[in-house]
Amino acid sequence: MATQPAFSASGVIRMEYEPTCKALLVFWEKFLNVKEMVDKCNSEGKRLGAKSLIVQVPAGLALKQEDAALFQEYVPKNQLAAGMANLINIVSSSAITNMAAKRWKEPSKQCGLTVFEATSVEDALRIAREQA
């Protein structure tokens, strides 16, 4: 499977699209301009026709308190409105990063998203392919 570049903000976020899986892959490098980046993610997902959103956050990267609330309420609703019904979190060995992913898991489910966890990008793409 070959991904195509979708969007990048140097040092902050990189987005790629995998058309056969209909998956938008989001690689956070730093949480900066979070709402703007989330909105860009949703607009790119909608533009590309993505059904799954795959999110990878580097081990130890933590959200500010105000951004954490954004991920619990704003993000799931807007992801679903953009047509992406599946959220696939790539879990890491970092307890901090995994705790954050678990905090937005339940609100995401309550908004109607189907939430999965994967151990690698390859595993996440396999899940997305099954959901496409």
C-alpha positions in Angstrom: 0.0 0.0 0.0 1.3 3.4 -1.0 0.3 6.6 0.8 0.0 10.0 -0.8 0.9 13.2 0.9 -2.2 15.2 2.0 -1.0 18.0 4.2 2.0 19.0 6.3 2.8 21.7 8.8 6.6 21.4 9.4 7.4 20.2 12.9 3.7 20.0 13.9 1.7 17.5 11.8 1.9 15.4 8.7 -1.1 13.8 6.9 -1.1 11.1 4.3 -3.9 9.3 2.5 -4.1 5.7 1.6 -6.7 5.3 -1.1 -7.3 1.6 -1.1 -8.0 1.7 2.6 -9.8 5.1 2.4 -7.7 6.1 5.4 -6.3 9.5 6.4 -3.1 9.0 8.5 -2.3 11.8 10.9 1.2 11.9 12.5 1.4 14.5 15.2 4.9 15.8 16.0 3.9 18.6 18.3 0.6 19.9 19.6 0.5 23.4 18.2 -2.5 25.3 16.7 -4.5 22.2 17.6 -8.0 23.4 16.6 -6.7 24.7 13.2 -4.8 21.4 12.6 -7.9 19.3 13.5 -10.0 21.4 11.2 -7.5 20.9 8.4 -7.5 17.1 9.1 -11.3 16.9 8.8 -11.4 19.0 5.7 -8.7 16.8 4.1 -10.5 13.7 5.1 -13.7 14.9 3.6 -12.0 16.1 0.4 -10.3 12.7 -0.1 -13.3 10.6 0.9 -11.6 9.0 3.9 -13.7 6.6 6.0 -11.0 6.0 8.7 -8.8 8.4 10.6 -5.5 6.9 11.8 -3.7 8.9 14.5 -0.2 8.4 15.7 1.3 10.6 18.5 4.9 10.3 19.5 5.6 8.7 22.9 5.4 11.2 25.7 3.7 14.0 23.7 1.0 15.4 25.9 -1.9 17.8 25.2 -2.5 21.0 27.2 -5.6 20.9 29.3 -7.6 23.1 27.0 -6.6 21.0 24.0 -7.6 17.8 25.8 -11.1 19.1 26.2 -11.1 19.8 22.4 -10.3 16.2 21.7 -13.1 14.9 23.9 -15.9 17.1 22.5 -15.1 19.0 19.3 -12.9 16.5 17.4 -15.2 13.4 17.4 -18.3 15.3 16.2 -16.4 17.1 13.4 -14.6 13.9 12.3 -17.9 12.2 11.9 -19.4 15.2 10.1 -16.4 15.0 7.7 -17.5 11.4 6.8 -14.8 9.5 8.8 -16.7 7.0 10.9 -13.6 5.1 12.2 -10.9 6.3 14.6 -7.8 4.1 14.8 -5.4 5.1 17.5 -1.8 3.7 17.2 -0.9 2.9 20.7 2.7 3.4 21.9 4.8 2.3 24.8 4.2 5.6 26.5 1.8 5.6 29.4 1.1 9.4 28.9 0.3 9.0 25.2 -1.9 6.0 25.8 -3.8 7.7 28.7 -4.6 10.6 26.3 -5.9 8.2 23.6 -8.1 6.4 26.2 -9.5 9.8 27.4 -10.9 10.5 23.9 -11.9 7.0 23.2 -15.2 7.0 25.1 -16.4 10.4 23.9 -15.6 9.3 20.4 -17.8 6.2 20.8 -20.6 8.3 22.3 -20.5 10.6 19.2 -21.0 7.5 16.9 -17.4 6.8 15.9 -16.1 3.2 15.8 -12.8 3.2 17.7 -10.0 0.8 17.3 -6.4 0.5 18.6 -3.5 -0.7 16.6 0.1 -1.4 17.5 1.6 -0.1 14.2 0.8 1.8 11.0 0.6 -1.5 9.2 -1.9 -2.9 11.7 -4.0 0.3 11.5 -4.1 0.1 7.7 -5.3 -3.5 7.9 -8.1 -2.4 10.2 -9.0 0.5 7.9 -9.0 -1.8 4.9 -11.5 -4.1 6.6 -13.7 -1.0 7.3 -13.4 0.6 3.8 
